């Protein structure tokens, strides 16, 4: 988002609290609540935006590479990093080697602590109760969202309500189903006290519509959260008692009239996005100067993005990782002719889906669209991307033998760097990438109106009651129509819905969640079945706690299977 809002950045910098240990004395370090509006705003921002850093990189790596979207490759040791991301791609996540990604648990947990510190202080403030509620309701919604993220990815989760903490005693993790019900209760309790206005001032903050979107997400996954999803007997198609509640939450958002599908698909993810996007219900704002941390292009662009005749027309003076490549299985979803979503893939898709190689042309830095100028390596060699990823063999330039293995090494050569198609969905401003240490201006949506439409569609297909004249087909075709993709003439199947969600929400961090809910998380893709004999273990539907998290919370035990 191109705001360059210096004041907001200053408030965020002022408000940073580095607390990640659950054994924290909840009594605030503030003996008197700051009477400055700037100080209050800073603390509220510290609650709302605690997830910004994690979402901007490590959470993205963790959940994207643990789905069928990405295979994380390396280049003769370059970007191997102890197999941190390779292990995630192979469903052999290591509490030690992947600690950089798993430690986002601490970032999310810190957000909960920030919320509790503010709520604790509000309780004793000399302030009108209505004013306290105005502040506390969206803060509680943010706390519920952070708790949801922990529960969704790690299962059993501590319920940290400041009113329950009176000393420094250790806090246990509560059973996942109990946490889901607590989140539901919190959201229902605060919904009507959260803002209903949708404008620039409420953009990126919890509103009642954000609460409804989170409720819908909670309800559509109810069987995941309240049953033993790590058991081989768990049934993804079992009756879900919350389907009508999911539909009701979706209907409130639809009836509000605040959101629509009118935004062009590719444009709404560009670095110029922001509060003007009517599809965004809840988003994380980023700015390359003052709201930093969003660096998706660094890892999705091909490795030699700094070439003079390079990927973005403008050479990237900061180096590029290029180690997150789309799996060929996921690319196959982008096979619909005319689909605007095809334009966020650097590869042959749509009518050309059967072609295995892609001639890369430079992308216009202003529009994100391809030009007629070829992307050249070393000013002379045309760059070609390969849909099917080939691991390196033979010897590297140091004489070391390359043997295909769990390193997912493609070799440090032009051929190796070009393995896999790439996502350009969150297209960067190359000038800001160069000036501000790879930081991007693209805001990242968390809940979108398109998701509401597809969740209602899915809930009806799974047995929920149709409302307002909507049918699964009419809802599904709303999505197809706005991206100019072919519509369907009958109700979609659950597989149709899962595939559509893959096309629609690439890079938006819901794919792992979707695959588990649909019972598809153990399906074969990428290299996970080649190098991990235990890849179909249902216990991997939960992530492990990192060693650092366990060391900070010594009464906790590791999730089974790790």
C-alpha positions in Angstrom: 0.0 0.0 0.0 1.6 3.2 -1.2 1.0 5.3 1.9 4.4 6.1 3.3 2.6 7.0 6.5 5.4 8.2 8.7 3.2 8.8 11.8 1.8 5.2 11.8 5.3 3.8 11.4 6.5 5.9 14.3 3.7 4.7 16.5 4.5 1.1 15.6 8.1 1.5 16.3 7.3 3.1 19.7 4.9 0.3 20.6 7.1 -2.7 19.9 7.0 -5.2 22.8 9.3 -8.2 22.6 7.4 -10.5 24.9 7.1 -14.1 23.7 7.1 -16.2 26.8 3.8 -17.3 28.2 5.1 -17.2 31.7 4.8 -13.5 31.7 3.7 -11.4 34.7 0.5 -10.0 33.3 0.5 -7.0 35.5 1.4 -4.2 33.1 4.7 -2.4 33.2 2.6 0.7 33.0 1.6 1.7 36.5 -0.5 4.5 35.1 -2.2 4.2 31.8 -0.7 6.7 29.3 -3.1 9.6 28.9 -1.6 10.5 25.5 -3.7 9.7 22.5 -0.5 8.9 20.6 0.5 6.4 23.3 -2.9 4.8 23.3 -2.9 4.6 19.5 0.6 3.0 19.6 -0.6 0.3 22.0 -3.7 -0.5 19.9 -1.6 -0.7 16.8 0.8 -3.0 18.7 -2.2 -5.3 19.2 -3.6 -5.1 15.6 -0.3 -5.5 13.7 1.7 -8.0 15.8 1.3 -10.5 12.9 2.8 -8.2 10.3 6.4 -9.4 10.6 5.5 -13.1 10.6 3.0 -12.9 7.8 5.5 -10.9 5.7 7.9 -13.8 5.5 8.3 -16.8 7.8 4.6 -17.6 8.2 4.3 -17.4 4.4 7.2 -19.9 4.0 5.8 -22.2 6.6 2.2 -22.7 5.4 2.8 -22.2 1.7 5.6 -24.7 1.4 3.7 -27.2 3.6 0.8 -27.2 1.0 0.8 -28.4 -2.6 1.4 -24.8 -3.8 5.2 -24.8 -3.5 8.4 -26.9 -3.5 11.3 -25.2 -1.8 14.4 -25.9 -3.9 18.1 -25.1 -3.4 21.1 -24.4 -5.6 24.2 -26.4 -4.7 23.8 -25.4 -1.1 22.6 -21.9 -1.8 19.3 -21.4 0.0 19.5 -24.9 1.6 19.8 -23.4 5.1 19.8 -26.8 6.8 16.9 -28.0 4.8 14.6 -25.6 6.7 12.2 -25.0 3.8 12.9 -28.3 2.0 11.8 -30.2 5.1 8.6 -28.2 5.2 7.9 -29.1 1.5 8.5 -32.8 2.2 6.2 -32.9 5.3 9.2 -33.8 7.5 9.2 -30.5 9.4 12.0 -30.4 12.0 11.5 -28.6 15.3 15.2 -27.7 15.1 16.0 -27.2 11.4 12.8 -25.3 10.6 12.9 -23.2 13.8 13.1 -20.0 11.8 9.6 -20.7 10.3 8.1 -22.4 13.4 9.1 -19.6 15.7 6.3 -17.5 14.2 4.4 -19.2 17.1 6.2 -16.7 19.3 5.3 -13.8 17.1 1.6 -14.7 17.2 1.8 -15.5 20.9 3.3 -12.0 21.5 0.3 -10.5 19.8 -1.9 -12.2 22.3 0.2 -10.9 25.2 0.0 -7.4 23.7 -3.8 -7.6 23.6 -3.9 -8.9 27.2 -1.7 -6.1 28.5 -3.9 -3.5 27.0 -7.1 -5.2 28.2 -5.7 -5.5 31.7 -5.0 -1.8 31.8 -8.3 -0.9 30.3 -10.1 -2.7 33.1 -8.7 -0.4 35.7 -8.8 2.9 33.8 -10.9 5.8 34.7 -12.9 5.8 31.5 -16.6 5.5 30.5 -17.5 1.9 30.1 -18.8 2.5 26.6 -15.4 3.9 25.6 -13.6 0.9 27.1 -15.8 -1.4 25.1 -15.2 0.5 21.9 -11.4 -0.1 22.4 -11.6 -3.6 23.9 -14.0 -5.3 21.4 -11.7 -5.1 18.3 -8.7 -5.9 20.5 -10.4 -9.1 21.7 -11.3 -9.9 18.1 -7.6 -9.6 17.3 -6.7 -11.8 20.2 -9.2 -14.4 19.0 -7.7 -14.3 15.5 -4.2 -14.9 16.9 -5.5 -17.8 19.0 -7.2 -19.2 15.9 -3.9 -19.1 14.0 -2.2 -21.1 16.8 -5.1 -23.6 17.0 -5.4 -24.0 13.3 -1.7 -24.9 12.8 -0.6 -26.4 16.1 -3.8 -27.9 17.6 -4.0 -27.7 21.4 -3.4 -24.1 22.4 -3.3 -22.1 25.6 -6.4 -19.9 26.2 -4.8 -16.8 27.5 -7.4 -14.5 29.0 -5.9 -11.7 31.1 -8.7 -12.1 33.7 -7.5 -15.7 34.5 -3.9 -14.8 35.2 -3.0 -13.7 38.7 0.6 -14.9 39.0 3.5 -16.4 37.0 2.3 -19.9 37.1 2.8 -22.0 33.9 -0.1 -22.1 31.5 -1.1 -25.4 29.8 -2.3 -25.9 26.3 -6.0 -26.5 26.2 -7.6 -29.1 23.9 -8.2 -27.9 20.4 -12.0 -28.4 20.6 -12.2 -26.3 23.8 -10.1 -23.6 22.1 -12.5 -23.5 19.1 -15.4 -23.1 21.4 -13.7 -20.3 23.3 -12.9 -18.5 20.1 -16.5 -18.8 19.0 -17.7 -17.4 22.3 -15.2 -14.5 22.2 -16.2 -13.5 18.7 -19.9 -13.7 19.4 -19.4 -11.6 22.5 -17.6 -8.8 20.7 -19.1 -8.8 17.3 -21.8 -6.1 17.8 -19.3 -3.8 19.6 -16.7 -3.9 16.8 -16.9 -1.1 14.1 -19.3 -1.7 11.2 -17.8 1.1 9.1 -15.7 0.1 6.1 -13.4 2.9 5.1 -9.7 3.9 5.2 -9.8 4.5 9.0 -10.9 0.9 9.7 -8.9 -0.8 7.0 -6.6 -3.4 8.4 -8.3 -3.4 11.8 -10.9 -5.8 13.2 -14.5 -4.9 12.3 -17.7 -6.8 12.8 -17.2 -8.1 9.3 -13.8 -9.4 10.1 -15.4 -11.2 13.1 -18.1 -12.7 10.8 -15.4 -13.9 8.3 -13.4 -15.5 11.1 -16.6 -17.1 12.4 -17.3 -18.5 9.0 -13.7 -19.9 8.7 -14.1 -21.4 12.2 -17.4 -23.0 11.4 -16.4 -24.5 8.0 -13.5 -26.2 9.7 -15.5 -27.2 12.8 -14.9 -31.0 12.2 -11.2 -30.4 11.9 -11.0 -28.5 15.2 -13.4 -30.5 17.4 -12.5 -34.1 16.2 -9.2 -35.9 16.3 -7.9 -34.8 12.9 -4.6 -36.7 13.4 -6.4 -40.0 13.5 -6.5 -42.1 10.3 -10.2 -42.7 11.0 -11.1 -39.0 10.9 -13.7 -38.4 8.2 -13.5 -35.1 6.2 -17.1 -35.6 5.1 -18.6 -36.2 8.5 -21.7 -34.1 9.4 -20.7 -30.6 10.5 -23.1 -29.2 13.1 -22.0 -25.6 12.3 -22.8 -25.4 8.6 -25.9 -23.2 9.0 -23.9 -20.9 11.4 -21.3 -20.6 8.7 -23.9 -19.7 6.1 -25.4 -17.1 8.5 -22.1 -15.4 9.1 -21.5 -15.3 5.3 -25.0 -13.9 4.8 -24.3 -11.0 7.2 -21.3 -10.0 5.2 -23.1 -10.4 1.9 -26.1 -8.4 3.1 -23.9 -5.6 4.4 -23.3 -4.3 0.9 -19.8 -3.2 1.9 -17.9 -5.7 -0.2 -18.0 -7.0 -3.8 -16.1 -8.8 -6.5 -15.7 -5.8 -8.8 -11.9 -5.5 -8.5 -9.7 -6.9 -11.3 -8.1 -10.0 -10.0 -4.5 -9.2 -10.8 -4.7 -5.5 -10.0 -6.0 -6.0 -6.4 -2.7 -7.7 -5.4 -0.4 -5.2 -7.0 1.7 -2.8 -4.8 -0.9 -0.1 -5.4 -3.6 -2.0 -3.5 -5.2 -0.7 -0.3 -8.5 0.3 1.3 -10.0 0.9 -2.2 -10.2 -2.9 -2.8 -13.8 -3.9 -2.2 -12.9 -7.6 -2.0 -10.7 -7.2 1.1 -12.6 -7.7 4.4 -9.5 -7.8 6.5 -5.9 -7.2 5.3 -2.5 -6.6 6.6 -1.2 -3.3 5.4 2.4 -3.1 4.2 4.6 -0.2 3.2 8.2 -0.5 2.1 9.3 2.4 4.4 7.1 2.5 7.4 5.1 -0.8 7.6 7.9 -3.2 6.5 8.4 -6.9 6.4 6.6 -8.1 3.2 9.2 -9.8 1.0 7.3 -12.4 -1.1 8.9 -11.5 -4.4 12.4 -12.2 -3.1 11.7 -15.9 -2.8 9.2 -16.3 -5.8 11.2 -14.5 -8.5 13.8 -16.4 -10.4 17.2 -16.5 -8.9 18.9 -14.0 -11.4 16.3 -11.2 -11.0 19.2 -8.7 -10.8 20.1 -9.3 -14.4 20.2 -6.1 -16.6 17.7 -7.6 -19.0 15.8 -9.2 -16.1 12.5 -10.2 -14.9 10.9 -6.9 -13.9 12.4 -4.7 -16.7 14.2 -2.9 -13.9 17.3 -4.8 -12.5 17.0 -5.7 -8.9 20.1 -4.4 -7.0 19.2 -6.5 -3.9 19.7 -10.2 -4.5 16.8 -12.6 -5.1 16.2 -16.0 -3.5 14.1 -17.7 -6.2 13.8 -20.9 -4.1 9.9 -21.1 -3.9 8.7 -22.8 -7.1 5.2 -23.8 -7.9 4.6 -27.5 -7.9 3.6 -28.8 -11.4 0.6 -30.4 -9.7 -0.6 -27.1 -8.5 0.1 -25.3 -11.8 -2.3 -27.8 -13.5 -5.2 -26.0 -11.7 -4.7 -23.0 -13.8 -6.1 -24.6 -16.9 -9.3 -22.5 -17.6 -9.2 -20.5 -20.8 -9.6 -16.7 -20.3 -9.2 -16.9 -16.5 -7.7 -13.7 -15.2 -6.1 -15.7 -12.4 -3.8 -17.3 -15.0 -2.0 -14.0 -15.3 -0.4 -14.3 -11.9 1.6 -17.3 -13.0 4.9 -17.0 -14.9 4.4 -20.1 -16.9 2.3 -21.7 -19.6 -1.3 -21.9 -18.2 -4.8 -21.7 -19.6 -5.0 -22.8 -23.2 -1.2 -23.6 -23.1 -1.3 -25.7 -20.0 0.1 -28.7 -21.8 3.3 -27.0 -22.8 6.1 -27.9 -20.4 8.4 -25.0 -20.9 7.8 -21.2 -20.8 9.7 -18.5 -22.7 10.1 -15.7 -20.2 9.5 -12.1 -21.2 10.2 -9.1 -19.0 7.3 -7.9 -16.9 6.3 -4.2 -17.0 7.2 -2.8 -13.6 4.1 -0.5 -13.6 1.4 -2.9 -14.8 2.8 -6.3 -13.9 2.0 -7.5 -17.4 4.5 -9.2 -19.8 6.2 -7.1 -22.4 7.5 -8.2 -25.8 11.1 -8.1 -24.6 12.8 -11.4 -23.8 14.3 -12.0 -20.3 17.9 -12.7 -21.0 20.6 -14.3 -18.9 24.0 -12.7 -19.2 22.5 -10.3 -21.8 22.4 -13.1 -24.4 20.7 -16.4 -23.3 16.9 -16.4 -23.4 15.4 -17.5 -20.0 13.1 -20.5 -20.1 11.1 -21.8 -17.1 10.4 -25.6 -16.7 7.1 -26.7 -15.2 8.4 -30.1 -14.1 11.2 -29.6 -11.6 14.4 -31.6 -12.3 16.8 -32.1 -9.5 20.5 -31.8 -10.2 22.9 -34.8 -10.9 26.5 -35.0 -11.8 29.1 -32.7 -10.3 29.1 -29.0 -9.3 31.9 -26.6 -10.2 33.8 -27.6 -7.1 33.9 -31.2 -8.0 31.2 -32.3 -5.5 28.9 -35.0 -6.7 25.2 -34.0 -6.9 22.9 -36.9 -5.9 19.2 -36.1 -5.9 18.0 -36.2 -2.3 16.0 -34.3 0.3 18.1 -31.2 -0.3 15.9 -30.7 -3.4 19.0 -29.3 -5.1 18.5 -28.1 -8.7 22.1 -26.9 -9.1 23.6 -23.4 -9.3 23.3 -23.0 -13.0 20.9 -21.2 -15.4 19.0 -24.5 -15.9 18.8 -25.1 -12.1 17.6 -21.5 -11.4 14.9 -21.9 -14.0 13.2 -25.0 -12.5 9.5 -24.5 -11.8 7.0 -21.9 -12.7 6.7 -18.8 -10.5 4.0 -16.8 -8.9 3.9 -13.1 -9.6 0.6 -12.5 -7.8 2.1 -10.0 -5.3 4.0 -8.2 -7.9 6.6 -5.8 -6.3 7.6 -2.3 -7.1 11.2 -3.0 -8.2 12.3 0.5 -7.2 11.1 0.0 -3.7 12.6 -3.5 -3.7 16.0 -1.9 -4.5 15.7 1.1 -2.2 14.3 -0.5 0.9 16.0 -3.8 1.3 13.5 -6.0 -0.7 10.5 -4.6 1.2 7.2 -4.4 -0.8 4.2 -2.2 -0.6 1.6 -4.9 -1.4 -1.0 -5.4 1.3 -1.8 -9.0 2.1 -5.5 -10.0 2.4 -6.5 -12.3 5.2 -10.2 -12.5 4.6 -11.8 -11.7 1.2 -15.3 -11.5 0.0 -14.5 -14.2 -2.6 -13.7 -16.5 0.3 -17.1 -15.7 1.8 -18.9 -16.7 -1.4 -16.9 -20.0 -1.7 -17.4 -20.9 2.0 -21.1 -20.4 1.6 -21.1 -22.5 -1.5 -19.1 -25.3 0.2 -21.3 -25.2 3.3 -24.4 -25.8 1.2 -22.8 -28.6 -0.7 -21.8 -30.2 2.6 -25.5 -30.1 3.8 -26.2 -26.6 5.0 -29.5 -24.9 4.1 -29.6 -22.6 1.1 -30.6 -19.0 1.8 -31.6 -15.9 -0.1 -32.1 -17.8 -3.4 -28.4 -18.7 -3.6 -27.4 -22.1 -4.9 -24.0 -23.7 -5.0 -23.9 -23.2 -8.7 -24.9 -19.5 -8.6 -22.3 -18.8 -5.9 -19.6 -20.7 -7.7 -20.4 -18.9 -10.9 -20.0 -15.5 -9.2 -16.3 -16.4 -8.8 -16.0 -17.7 -12.3 -17.7 -14.7 -13.8 -15.6 -12.0 -12.2 -12.4 -13.6 -13.4 -13.8 -14.2 -16.9 -13.5 -18.0 -16.5 -16.0 -20.5 -17.9 -19.1 -20.8 -15.8 -20.6 -24.2 -14.9 -24.1 -25.6 -15.6 -24.6 -27.7 -12.5 -23.7 -27.6 -8.8 -20.0 -28.0 -8.2 -18.6 -31.1 -6.4 -16.4 -30.7 -3.4 -13.4 -31.4 -5.6 -14.5 -28.6 -7.9 -14.6 -26.2 -4.9 -11.2 -27.3 -3.6 -9.7 -26.7 -7.1 -11.4 -23.3 -7.3 -10.1 -22.3 -3.9 -6.6 -23.2 -5.2 -6.9 -20.9 -8.2 -8.5 -18.1 -6.2 -6.4 -18.1 -3.0 -2.8 -18.9 -4.2 -0.3 -17.2 -1.9 -3.0 -16.2 0.6 -2.1 -18.9 3.2 -5.4 -20.9 3.2 -4.3 -23.8 1.0 -2.9 -26.0 3.9 -6.1 -25.3 5.8 -8.2 -26.3 2.8 -6.3 -29.5 2.0 -6.7 -30.8 5.5 -10.4 -29.9 5.7 -11.0 -31.7 2.3 -9.0 -34.8 3.3 -6.4 -34.1 0.6 -3.3 -33.2 2.7 -1.7 -36.6 2.2 -2.1 -36.6 -1.6 1.1 -37.1 -3.6 2.7 -33.9 -5.0 6.1 -32.5 -5.4 8.9 -34.7 -4.0 7.4 -35.5 -0.5 6.6 -39.1 -1.3 10.0 -39.6 -3.0 12.1 -38.6 0.0 9.8 -39.0 3.0 8.5 -42.5 3.6 6.2 -41.2 6.3 4.7 -38.4 4.2 1.1 -39.7 4.6 1.2 -39.8 8.4 -2.0 -38.0 9.5 -0.2 -36.6 12.6 1.5 -34.1 10.2 -1.8 -32.3 9.9 -0.5 -30.5 12.9 2.8 -28.7 12.8 5.5 -29.3 15.5 6.4 -26.8 18.1 9.9 -25.5 17.6 12.6 -26.3 20.1 12.6 -22.7 21.2 8.9 -22.7 22.0 9.3 -25.9 24.0 12.3 -24.5 25.9 10.3 -21.4 26.8 7.3 -23.5 28.0 8.8 -26.5 29.7 5.4 -27.9 30.8 4.4 -28.4 27.2 5.0 -31.6 25.2 5.7 -31.9 21.5 2.9 -32.7 19.1 2.8 -36.5 18.4 4.8 -37.7 15.3 7.7 -35.3 15.7 
